[in-house]
Amino acid sequence: MTISFILIAVFTFGIVISYLSATDLFIGKGYLTLRRCLYMVLPLLFIRDLKMLGRVNSAIVIIAVIGALTGLLASLGIISPVVQRISDTRIGLETLPKAVGLFSNYGDVAMLTCYTMLMVIAIPRQRFLFGYGMLLVKLIVVACLVVGFLGLQSRNILLTTIMGILAYFALRFVYKRPPMLRVVAGAALAAIAITGLVGVSVFSSELIELLKNWGGRSASASAAARLYQYEAALSVMNESLISGVDLETYRRVGYILDGIHNMWLYLMVQGGMISVMAMITLILRALIGALRNVQGAAEIQPEAYAGAALVFGMLVATMFYAGAGEVYWFLLGVVTSISIVYVNPVESGAESKDKKRFVQPKIRRVPLTANAGLANRTGKSQ
Protein backbone atom coordinates (compact mmCIF):
# COMPACT_ATOMS: atom_id res chain seq x y z
CA MET A 1 0.00 0.00 0.00
CA THR A 2 2.88 2.35 0.75
CA ILE A 3 4.17 1.92 -2.80
CA SER A 4 0.76 2.90 -4.15
CA PHE A 5 0.80 6.10 -2.09
CA ILE A 6 4.28 6.95 -3.37
CA LEU A 7 3.23 6.36 -6.98
CA ILE A 8 0.14 8.54 -6.51
CA ALA A 9 2.37 11.30 -5.15
CA VAL A 10 4.72 10.98 -8.15
CA PHE A 11 1.74 11.02 -10.52
CA THR A 12 0.38 14.20 -8.91
CA PHE A 13 3.82 15.82 -8.95
CA GLY A 14 4.06 15.25 -12.70
CA ILE A 15 0.68 16.92 -13.23
CA VAL A 16 1.35 20.08 -11.18
CA ILE A 17 5.08 20.70 -11.66
CA SER A 18 4.55 22.81 -14.78
CA TYR A 19 2.23 25.21 -12.94
CA LEU A 20 4.42 26.20 -9.98
CA SER A 21 4.44 29.83 -11.11
CA ALA A 22 0.63 29.99 -11.44
CA THR A 23 -0.86 29.56 -7.99
CA ASP A 24 -4.45 29.19 -9.18
CA LEU A 25 -3.64 26.42 -11.66
CA PHE A 26 -1.22 24.73 -9.26
CA ILE A 27 -3.80 24.52 -6.48
CA GLY A 28 -6.69 23.71 -8.80
CA LYS A 29 -5.00 20.89 -10.68
CA GLY A 30 -3.35 19.53 -7.54
CA TYR A 31 -6.65 19.43 -5.67
CA LEU A 32 -8.51 17.81 -8.58
CA THR A 33 -5.82 15.15 -9.07
CA LEU A 34 -5.57 14.26 -5.37
CA ARG A 35 -9.35 14.16 -5.03
CA ARG A 36 -9.56 11.64 -7.86
CA CYS A 37 -6.67 9.59 -6.51
CA LEU A 38 -8.49 9.38 -3.18
CA TYR A 39 -10.98 7.06 -4.87
CA MET A 40 -8.17 4.54 -5.36
CA VAL A 41 -7.07 4.82 -1.73
CA LEU A 42 -10.52 4.01 -0.31
CA PRO A 43 -10.64 0.38 -1.55
CA LEU A 44 -7.06 -0.17 -0.39
CA LEU A 45 -7.98 0.99 3.11
CA PHE A 46 -11.22 -0.91 3.57
CA ILE A 47 -11.05 -4.11 1.49
CA ARG A 48 -9.32 -6.71 3.62
CA ASP A 49 -11.23 -9.95 3.10
CA LEU A 50 -13.54 -11.69 0.65
CA LYS A 51 -16.63 -10.54 2.51
CA MET A 52 -15.79 -6.85 2.13
CA LEU A 53 -14.65 -7.37 -1.47
CA GLY A 54 -17.99 -9.04 -2.20
CA ARG A 55 -19.88 -6.08 -0.75
CA VAL A 56 -17.91 -3.59 -2.83
CA ASN A 57 -18.39 -5.66 -5.98
CA SER A 58 -22.12 -5.92 -5.28
CA ALA A 59 -22.36 -2.14 -4.95
CA ILE A 60 -20.51 -1.77 -8.26
CA VAL A 61 -23.09 -4.03 -9.96
CA ILE A 62 -25.94 -1.86 -8.67
CA ILE A 63 -24.20 1.35 -9.76
CA ALA A 64 -23.52 -0.10 -13.23
CA VAL A 65 -27.18 -1.08 -13.65
CA ILE A 66 -28.34 2.38 -12.53
CA GLY A 67 -25.86 4.03 -14.89
CA ALA A 68 -27.14 1.97 -17.82
CA LEU A 69 -30.87 2.38 -17.11
CA THR A 70 -30.61 6.12 -16.48
CA GLY A 71 -28.97 6.43 -19.89
CA LEU A 72 -32.04 4.82 -21.45
CA LEU A 73 -34.42 7.00 -19.42
CA ALA A 74 -32.51 10.12 -20.48
CA SER A 75 -32.69 8.99 -24.10
CA LEU A 76 -36.46 8.59 -23.80
CA GLY A 77 -36.76 12.03 -22.19
CA ILE A 78 -38.14 10.64 -18.93
CA ILE A 79 -35.35 12.11 -16.78
CA SER A 80 -33.03 15.08 -17.21
CA PRO A 81 -29.52 14.40 -15.83
CA VAL A 82 -27.44 17.21 -14.38
CA VAL A 83 -25.12 16.94 -17.40
CA GLN A 84 -27.19 16.52 -20.55
CA ARG A 85 -25.54 15.09 -23.64
CA ILE A 86 -28.06 14.33 -26.35
CA SER A 87 -27.00 13.60 -29.94
CA ASP A 88 -28.36 11.87 -33.01
CA THR A 89 -29.20 8.21 -32.71
CA ARG A 90 -26.48 5.70 -33.56
CA ILE A 91 -28.81 2.71 -33.98
CA GLY A 92 -31.29 4.04 -36.55
CA LEU A 93 -34.15 4.73 -34.11
CA GLU A 94 -35.06 8.43 -34.12
CA THR A 95 -37.06 7.98 -30.92
CA LEU A 96 -33.88 6.85 -29.12
CA PRO A 97 -31.16 9.51 -29.40
CA LYS A 98 -27.73 8.92 -27.91
CA ALA A 99 -27.63 10.14 -24.30
CA VAL A 100 -25.88 9.86 -20.94
CA GLY A 101 -27.45 9.10 -17.59
CA LEU A 102 -26.00 9.03 -14.09
CA PHE A 103 -22.45 9.31 -15.48
CA SER A 104 -21.61 12.09 -17.90
CA ASN A 105 -18.63 10.15 -19.27
CA TYR A 106 -19.11 7.07 -21.43
CA GLY A 107 -15.72 5.76 -20.35
CA ASP A 108 -16.98 5.43 -16.77
CA VAL A 109 -20.01 3.43 -17.89
CA ALA A 110 -17.81 1.31 -20.16
CA MET A 111 -15.54 0.19 -17.30
CA LEU A 112 -18.45 -0.40 -14.91
CA THR A 113 -20.29 -2.44 -17.54
CA CYS A 114 -17.17 -4.46 -18.32
CA TYR A 115 -16.54 -5.32 -14.66
CA THR A 116 -20.20 -6.19 -14.06
CA MET A 117 -20.26 -8.57 -17.03
CA LEU A 118 -17.05 -10.18 -15.79
CA MET A 119 -18.59 -10.68 -12.35
CA VAL A 120 -21.70 -12.20 -13.92
CA ILE A 121 -19.46 -14.74 -15.66
CA ALA A 122 -16.88 -15.41 -12.95
CA ILE A 123 -18.24 -14.74 -9.45
CA PRO A 124 -20.15 -17.56 -7.67
CA ARG A 125 -23.69 -16.85 -6.51
CA GLN A 126 -22.71 -16.66 -2.83
CA ARG A 127 -20.63 -13.52 -3.46
CA PHE A 128 -22.60 -11.89 -6.27
CA LEU A 129 -25.01 -9.07 -5.41
CA PHE A 130 -24.99 -9.58 -1.63
CA GLY A 131 -25.55 -13.33 -1.92
CA TYR A 132 -28.48 -13.17 -4.36
CA GLY A 133 -26.46 -14.39 -7.31
CA MET A 134 -28.79 -17.04 -8.68
CA LEU A 135 -28.98 -17.43 -12.45
CA LEU A 136 -32.21 -15.45 -12.78
CA VAL A 137 -30.72 -12.44 -10.98
CA LYS A 138 -27.62 -12.53 -13.19
CA LEU A 139 -29.81 -12.66 -16.30
CA ILE A 140 -31.79 -9.65 -15.06
CA VAL A 141 -28.53 -7.72 -14.53
CA VAL A 142 -27.36 -8.54 -18.07
CA ALA A 143 -30.77 -7.56 -19.48
CA CYS A 144 -30.60 -4.19 -17.70
CA LEU A 145 -27.16 -3.51 -19.16
CA VAL A 146 -28.28 -4.47 -22.67
CA VAL A 147 -31.46 -2.39 -22.49
CA GLY A 148 -29.51 0.54 -21.08
CA PHE A 149 -27.07 0.31 -23.97
CA LEU A 150 -29.94 1.17 -26.34
CA GLY A 151 -29.94 4.63 -24.81
CA LEU A 152 -26.19 5.01 -24.28
CA GLN A 153 -25.17 3.74 -27.75
CA SER A 154 -21.46 4.06 -26.95
CA ARG A 155 -18.82 2.27 -28.98
CA ASN A 156 -16.49 2.57 -26.01
CA ILE A 157 -18.85 0.49 -23.86
CA LEU A 158 -19.04 -2.22 -26.51
CA LEU A 159 -15.30 -2.41 -27.22
CA THR A 160 -14.31 -2.31 -23.54
CA THR A 161 -16.74 -5.05 -22.55
CA ILE A 162 -15.71 -7.31 -25.43
CA MET A 163 -12.04 -6.86 -24.56
CA GLY A 164 -12.65 -7.67 -20.90
CA ILE A 165 -14.56 -10.86 -21.69
CA LEU A 166 -11.96 -12.01 -24.23
CA ALA A 167 -9.18 -11.34 -21.71
CA TYR A 168 -11.03 -13.34 -19.06
CA PHE A 169 -11.31 -16.46 -21.21
CA ALA A 170 -7.73 -16.03 -22.44
CA LEU A 171 -6.48 -15.92 -18.84
CA ARG A 172 -8.54 -18.96 -17.92
CA PHE A 173 -7.05 -20.80 -20.89
CA VAL A 174 -3.48 -19.81 -20.01
CA TYR A 175 -3.64 -20.65 -16.31
CA LYS A 176 -5.22 -24.04 -16.92
CA ARG A 177 -2.15 -25.16 -18.88
CA PRO A 178 0.91 -26.95 -17.45
CA PRO A 179 3.64 -24.57 -16.21
CA MET A 180 5.79 -24.72 -19.35
CA LEU A 181 2.88 -24.25 -21.75
CA ARG A 182 1.55 -21.54 -19.46
CA VAL A 183 4.75 -19.54 -19.87
CA VAL A 184 4.68 -19.91 -23.65
CA ALA A 185 0.97 -19.10 -23.93
CA GLY A 186 1.28 -16.19 -21.52
CA ALA A 187 4.20 -14.73 -23.44
CA ALA A 188 2.31 -15.08 -26.71
CA LEU A 189 -0.83 -13.43 -25.32
CA ALA A 190 1.25 -10.65 -23.74
CA ALA A 191 3.00 -10.03 -27.06
CA ILE A 192 -0.36 -9.89 -28.85
CA ALA A 193 -1.80 -7.53 -26.22
CA ILE A 194 1.22 -5.20 -26.29
CA THR A 195 1.25 -5.17 -30.09
CA GLY A 196 -2.46 -4.39 -30.12
CA LEU A 197 -2.15 -1.55 -27.60
CA VAL A 198 0.82 -0.06 -29.42
CA GLY A 199 -1.06 -0.38 -32.69
CA VAL A 200 -4.12 1.35 -31.26
CA SER A 201 -1.94 4.13 -29.86
CA VAL A 202 0.00 4.65 -33.09
CA PHE A 203 -2.94 4.25 -35.45
CA SER A 204 -5.61 5.78 -33.21
CA SER A 205 -6.47 8.31 -35.90
CA GLU A 206 -7.05 5.59 -38.49
CA LEU A 207 -9.09 3.59 -35.97
CA ILE A 208 -11.35 6.55 -35.30
CA GLU A 209 -11.76 7.08 -39.04
CA LEU A 210 -12.88 3.45 -39.27
CA LEU A 211 -15.25 3.61 -36.28
CA LYS A 212 -16.89 6.84 -37.38
CA ASN A 213 -18.66 4.94 -40.15
CA TRP A 214 -20.86 3.39 -37.45
CA GLY A 215 -23.35 5.92 -36.17
CA GLY A 216 -24.11 8.34 -38.99
CA ARG A 217 -23.40 12.06 -39.12
CA SER A 218 -23.13 12.50 -35.36
CA ALA A 219 -20.47 9.81 -35.09
CA SER A 220 -18.54 11.33 -37.99
CA ALA A 221 -18.57 14.76 -36.34
CA SER A 222 -17.44 13.23 -33.04
CA ALA A 223 -14.57 11.46 -34.79
CA ALA A 224 -13.49 14.67 -36.50
CA ALA A 225 -13.44 16.51 -33.15
CA ARG A 226 -11.30 13.81 -31.58
CA LEU A 227 -8.86 13.82 -34.47
CA TYR A 228 -8.49 17.56 -33.99
CA GLN A 229 -7.72 16.97 -30.29
CA TYR A 230 -5.12 14.34 -31.15
CA GLU A 231 -3.40 16.61 -33.65
CA ALA A 232 -3.28 19.42 -31.11
CA ALA A 233 -1.82 17.12 -28.45
CA LEU A 234 0.80 15.64 -30.75
CA SER A 235 1.86 19.09 -31.95
CA VAL A 236 2.80 20.25 -28.42
CA MET A 237 3.84 16.96 -26.84
CA ASN A 238 7.50 17.24 -27.79
CA GLU A 239 7.87 20.58 -25.98
CA SER A 240 8.48 18.79 -22.68
CA LEU A 241 8.38 15.01 -22.66
CA ILE A 242 9.39 14.80 -19.00
CA SER A 243 6.81 16.99 -17.24
CA GLY A 244 4.23 17.91 -19.89
CA VAL A 245 3.50 21.22 -21.57
CA ASP A 246 4.65 24.46 -19.97
CA LEU A 247 2.40 27.16 -18.55
CA GLU A 248 2.47 29.35 -21.65
CA THR A 249 1.38 26.51 -23.93
CA TYR A 250 -1.35 25.47 -21.53
CA ARG A 251 -2.78 28.97 -21.39
CA ARG A 252 -2.83 29.00 -25.19
CA VAL A 253 -4.39 25.59 -25.98
CA GLY A 254 -5.36 24.22 -22.57
CA TYR A 255 -9.07 24.26 -23.43
CA ILE A 256 -8.28 21.59 -26.04
CA LEU A 257 -5.81 19.59 -23.97
CA ASP A 258 -8.18 19.27 -21.00
CA GLY A 259 -10.74 17.38 -23.08
CA ILE A 260 -8.59 14.90 -25.01
CA HIS A 261 -10.49 11.63 -25.46
CA ASN A 262 -7.41 9.50 -24.88
CA MET A 263 -6.10 9.13 -21.35
CA TRP A 264 -2.52 8.46 -22.41
CA LEU A 265 -2.29 11.52 -24.64
CA TYR A 266 -3.96 13.50 -21.88
CA LEU A 267 -1.40 12.37 -19.30
CA MET A 268 1.48 12.88 -21.70
CA VAL A 269 0.66 16.54 -22.33
CA GLN A 270 -0.43 17.25 -18.74
CA GLY A 271 2.19 15.37 -16.71
CA GLY A 272 4.72 14.04 -19.22
CA MET A 273 6.65 10.83 -18.71
CA ILE A 274 6.60 11.34 -14.93
CA SER A 275 2.83 10.84 -14.70
CA VAL A 276 2.66 8.28 -17.51
CA MET A 277 5.28 6.00 -15.94
CA ALA A 278 3.64 6.32 -12.52
CA MET A 279 0.30 5.30 -14.03
CA ILE A 280 1.83 2.36 -15.92
CA THR A 281 3.45 1.15 -12.70
CA LEU A 282 0.15 1.38 -10.82
CA ILE A 283 -1.59 -0.63 -13.53
CA LEU A 284 1.13 -3.29 -13.64
CA ARG A 285 1.07 -3.67 -9.84
CA ALA A 286 -2.70 -4.18 -9.94
CA LEU A 287 -2.47 -6.70 -12.78
CA ILE A 288 0.44 -8.68 -11.29
CA GLY A 289 -1.24 -8.78 -7.88
CA ALA A 290 -4.46 -10.14 -9.36
CA LEU A 291 -2.60 -12.73 -11.45
CA ARG A 292 -0.69 -13.84 -8.36
CA ASN A 293 -3.99 -14.64 -6.64
CA VAL A 294 -5.14 -16.56 -9.71
CA GLN A 295 -2.69 -19.21 -8.51
CA GLY A 296 -3.58 -18.70 -4.84
CA ALA A 297 -6.46 -19.98 -2.72
CA ALA A 298 -9.39 -21.31 -4.73
CA GLU A 299 -11.82 -18.95 -3.00
CA ILE A 300 -10.19 -15.79 -4.38
CA GLN A 301 -9.57 -17.07 -7.92
CA PRO A 302 -12.91 -15.89 -9.44
CA GLU A 303 -12.34 -12.33 -8.23
CA ALA A 304 -8.71 -12.49 -9.34
CA TYR A 305 -9.66 -13.57 -12.87
CA ALA A 306 -12.32 -10.85 -13.10
CA GLY A 307 -9.96 -8.17 -11.76
CA ALA A 308 -7.12 -9.09 -14.11
CA ALA A 309 -9.46 -9.15 -17.11
CA LEU A 310 -10.88 -5.77 -16.08
CA VAL A 311 -7.40 -4.25 -16.38
CA PHE A 312 -7.33 -5.16 -20.07
CA GLY A 313 -10.81 -3.74 -20.53
CA MET A 314 -9.77 -0.52 -18.80
CA LEU A 315 -6.79 -0.21 -21.14
CA VAL A 316 -9.17 -0.24 -24.10
CA ALA A 317 -11.47 2.28 -22.42
CA THR A 318 -8.57 4.67 -21.86
CA MET A 319 -7.98 4.87 -25.60
CA PHE A 320 -11.32 6.70 -25.97
CA TYR A 321 -11.58 8.09 -22.44
CA ALA A 322 -11.25 11.76 -21.60
CA GLY A 323 -9.05 11.25 -18.55
CA ALA A 324 -8.44 9.31 -15.35
CA GLY A 325 -11.66 10.13 -13.50
CA GLU A 326 -13.10 8.99 -10.20
CA VAL A 327 -14.54 5.70 -11.51
CA TYR A 328 -11.24 4.78 -13.17
CA TRP A 329 -9.28 5.35 -9.95
CA PHE A 330 -11.82 3.50 -7.83
CA LEU A 331 -11.80 0.41 -10.06
CA LEU A 332 -8.01 0.48 -10.17
CA GLY A 333 -8.05 0.49 -6.37
CA VAL A 334 -10.46 -2.45 -6.27
CA VAL A 335 -8.24 -4.53 -8.57
CA THR A 336 -5.15 -3.58 -6.55
CA SER A 337 -6.87 -4.60 -3.31
CA ILE A 338 -7.37 -8.14 -4.66
CA SER A 339 -3.67 -8.78 -4.08
CA ILE A 340 -3.99 -8.01 -0.35
CA VAL A 341 -7.29 -9.78 0.34
CA TYR A 342 -7.00 -12.16 3.27
CA VAL A 343 -8.56 -15.59 2.69
CA ASN A 344 -9.86 -17.17 5.90
CA PRO A 345 -7.90 -20.41 6.47
CA VAL A 346 -11.12 -22.14 7.51
CA GLU A 347 -12.55 -21.38 4.05
CA SER A 348 -9.42 -22.52 2.24
CA GLY A 349 -9.09 -25.71 4.28
CA ALA A 350 -5.58 -24.94 5.53
CA GLU A 351 -6.60 -24.88 9.19
CA SER A 352 -8.42 -28.20 9.02
CA LYS A 353 -5.37 -29.85 7.49
CA ASP A 354 -3.16 -28.49 10.26
CA LYS A 355 -5.57 -29.76 12.87
CA LYS A 356 -5.61 -33.16 11.25
CA ARG A 357 -1.84 -33.35 11.36
CA PHE A 358 -1.87 -32.29 15.01
CA VAL A 359 -4.60 -34.66 16.15
CA GLN A 360 -3.20 -37.64 14.33
CA PRO A 361 0.59 -37.59 14.85
CA LYS A 362 2.75 -40.45 13.78
CA ILE A 363 3.13 -43.05 16.59
CA ARG A 364 6.13 -45.33 16.71
CA ARG A 365 4.95 -48.87 17.22
CA VAL A 366 6.74 -50.77 20.03
CA PRO A 367 6.39 -54.54 20.48
CA LEU A 368 4.10 -55.10 23.43
CA THR A 369 5.63 -57.29 26.14
CA ALA A 370 4.45 -58.05 29.61
CA ASN A 371 6.85 -55.54 31.14
CA ALA A 372 6.01 -52.87 28.51
CA GLY A 373 2.30 -53.35 29.12
CA LEU A 374 2.82 -52.97 32.87
CA ALA A 375 4.87 -49.79 32.27
CA ASN A 376 2.15 -48.30 30.08
CA ARG A 377 -0.50 -48.98 32.73
CA THR A 378 1.49 -47.63 35.67
CA GLY A 379 3.25 -44.79 33.80
CA LYS A 380 6.68 -46.07 35.00
CA SER A 381 9.59 -47.10 32.83
CA GLN A 382 11.22 -50.45 33.27
Buried (B, 14 or more C-beta within 10 A) or exposed (E): EEEBEEBBEBBBBBBBBBBEEBEEBBEEBBEBBBEBBBBBBBBBEEBEBBEBBBBBBBEBBEBBBBBBBBBBBBBBEEBEBEEEBEBBBBBEEEEBBBBBBBBBBBBBBBBBBBBBBBBBBBBEEEBBBEEEBEEEBBEEBBEBBEBBBBBBBBBBBBBBBBBBBEBBEBBBEBBEEEEEEBEEBBEEBEEEBEEBBEEBEEEBBEBBBEBBEEBBEBBBBBBEBBBEBBEBBEEBBEEBEEBBBBBEBBEEBBEBBBEBBBBBBBBBBBBBBBBBBBBBBBBEBBBEBBBEBBEBBEBBBBBBBBBBBBBBBBBBBBBBBBBBBBBBBBBBBBBBBBBEBEBEEEBBEEEEEEEEEEEEEEEEEEEEEEEEEEEEEEEEEE
